[in-house]
Every structure is written in C-alpha cells, then in structure tokens.
Amino acid sequence: MTYLILFVGFALLIKGADYFVEGSSKIAQTLRVSPMLIGLTIVAFGTSAPEASVSFIAAFEGNSDVAIGNVVGSNIFNVTFILGVTALVFPLAVQNDTIRKEIPFALLGAVSLLILISDVQLQYSEFNLITRTEGILLLLFFAVFLYYVFEMARNSRDMIENENPTNVVETSWMKNIVFTIGGLAGIVFGGYLVVENSIQIALSLGMSETLVGLTIVAVGTSLPELVTSVTAALKKQTEIALGNIVGSNIFNIFFILGASASIHPLAVDPKIFLDMWLMIFVTLLLLIISRTHHKISRIEGTILAIIYIVYLAFIIFRN
C-alpha cells in the first residue's frame, strides 16, 4: 500500500506541475507580463510551500535545526541539482535583468544570512542565534524584493503593450486560475505523499532518521521546484524554470527564515556554517556561469548536478 501511495504522489507531482506551468504561463500572457516575473513570484512562492510549512512548524516547536537546515539544504539543492537537471533537459537562456538584479539579490540573501548567524565570530556572543529583530530585518528585505517585482511587472507590461498594442490574448481567466491553483495543490499534496511514504520505506529498510531527514525530507520538500522546473524546460518555458529557482531561494531566506525567526528565535548549529559557505559558493557560481553567453548550458548543468551529488555523499558521511 505504501508503494502504491508513493506512486500516486509522484503522479500528482508530475501532472500537477504540468497544469501549474500551463496555467501560470497563460496568466503571464493575459496580464502581459514576462514569464520570468511569474516564475519569480507565483511559481516560486507556490513551489516553496513545503519548505514554508516545514520551517514554520519547526519554529513553533522550537526545532531550529530543522527550520534553518531545511532552507539552506533546499537552496543548495535548487541551485545545483535542480538547475543542473533542468539545463540538461533544455539549456536555460538567462536575461540581463536576471544576471544584474535577481541572482545578485539571491546572493545578497545568502551572504546576509551568514552574517546574521555569525554572532560568536562577529559579536563574541556565547552562541549563534537568529533573533526576532533579525527575522523582521529579513522580512523587510523581502518587502524590498516584492517592491522591485511589482515595479518590474509594471515596466514589463508597459513594454509589451508598446510593442504589441493590439495584441490581446484570448483566454479563459477561470480556466487558467483553476489550472494554476489545482496544479499547485497537486504539487504540494503529491510532494507530501512522496516524502511521508519515502520515509516509511527508508526506515523499514534500516536507514536512520537523521539520514532520512538530511536526504529524503530535504530533497522531498524541493520536489515541487524540481518537477515544475523540468516541466517548464520541456515546454521550452525556460524563463519560468530559472525564475522558479531564483525566486524560491530568495523566498526561502527572506520570507521563510524571516517569518520563522519572528515566530521563535532560531539557535544555529555550528555545523551549518560549512553548508552556508557552500550555498554562497554555488549562488556565486550561478552568477558567473549565467554571464557566459547568457545561458546555462548542458555542460554547466552537469557540473552543477555533480556538485550536489558530491555534497550529498559528504553529508551522509558527516552524519
């Protein structure tokens, strides 16, 4: 029965992602905004729902390691494995604004988080902690990002209207909204089924709970991003695929960790610093490879995926 539910979960993930990308890309056309903008907002925030739920529940229960580790692990998985696999499916074109603004904003989030958790090193405190004040500061950064997105939406719409003043996309609002919301529900519920039943199978095979948490749960909460980005690449919607990853990483740090720390101050495990440095490194690497011919090629995608596989082997050995 567990294996059957696991299969149903994967089916919901795949079909949900198909409908979600279809609906959200049509909404972008109807609103006359760029698919990248939809990827950065609706798609990114929607696919980050599992990370949000896990971190919020962990914060309520005072389990800081899960709240922080979930975000850092998911961001590393997003930039390395998901972008790598997506680029292998179809090379990802990268726009100028993404190189100059969105990816640097994601890098700012990674560096800001490192600074905020370095209380022992920078302030000679007894332990590292993300306080409520620092959580509110992260939320303010997120508000700045939202302001930038709304300005980009307005400029994008004006540009598209100037280029195609008579081009009105005939589409059904209700159908696209149902596709988008229904697809997202399928992604989130399918991801939940996959994670829960994978854990049961793994424990029955003798894997430790720690190892399951670091592998299946961390990867499982990022399954929506993986399936959505690969589906978008298969549909040649590369802007949605890239926007999904960059937007998710920004959302994870500034909103999810900001809100989690506002709920309950988050104590920081010293082990997380190595993972933090890796998150900064891979985000910087993404910025560098995006500037080469303004695309992420299949070779670069392979390198990113290999980085995650090596990292996964390391954390399994470490724990």
C-alpha positions, 0 to 999 in steps of 0.5 A: 500500500505504501508503494502504491501511495508513493506512486500516486504522489509522484503522479500528482507531482508530475501532472500537477506541475504540468497544469501549474506551468500551463496555467501560470504561463497563460496568466503571464500572457493575459496580464502581459507580463514576462514569464520570468516575473511569474516564475519569480513570484507565483511559481516560486512562492507556490513551489516553496510551500513545503519548505514554508510549512516545514520551517514554520512548524519547526519554529513553533516547536522550537526545532531550529535545526530543522527550520534553518537546515531545511532552507539552506539544504533546499537552496543548495539543492535548487541551485545545483541539482535542480538547475543542473537537471533542468539545463540538461533537459533544455539549456536555460537562456538567462536575461540581463535583468536576471544576471544584474538584479535577481541572482545578485539579490539571491546572493545578497540573501545568502551572504546576509544570512551568514552574517546574521548567524555569525554572532560568536565570530562577529559579536563574541556572543556565547552562541549563534542565534537568529533573533526576532529583530533579525527575522523582521530585518529579513522580512523587510528585505523581502518587502524590498524584493516584492517592491522591485517585482511589482515595479518590474511587472509594471515596466514589463507590461508597459513594454509589451503593450508598446510593442504589441498594442493590439495584441490581446490574448484570448483566454479563459481567466477561470480556466487558467486560475483553476489550472494554476491553483489545482496544479499547485495543490497537486504539487504540494499534496503529491510532494507530501505523499512522496516524502511521508511514504519515502520515509516509511520505506527508508526506515523499514529498510534500516536507514536512520532518521537523521539520514532520512531527514538530511536526504529524503525530507530535504530533497522531498520538500524541493520536489515541487521546484524540481518537477515544475522546473523540468516541466517548464524546460520541456515546454521550452518555458525556460524563463519560468524554470530559472525564475522558479529557482531564483525566486524560491531561494530568495523566498526561502531566506527572506520570507521563510527564515524571516517569518520563522525567526519572528515566530521563535528565535532560531539557535544555529548549529555550528555545523551549518556554517560549512553548508552556508559557505557552500550555498554562497559558493554555488549562488556565486557560481550561478552568477558567473556561469549565467554571464557566459553567453547568457545561458546555462548550458548542458555542460554547466548543468552537469557540473552543477548536478555533480556538485550536489551529488558530491555534497550529498555523499559528504553529508551522509558521511558527516552524519 
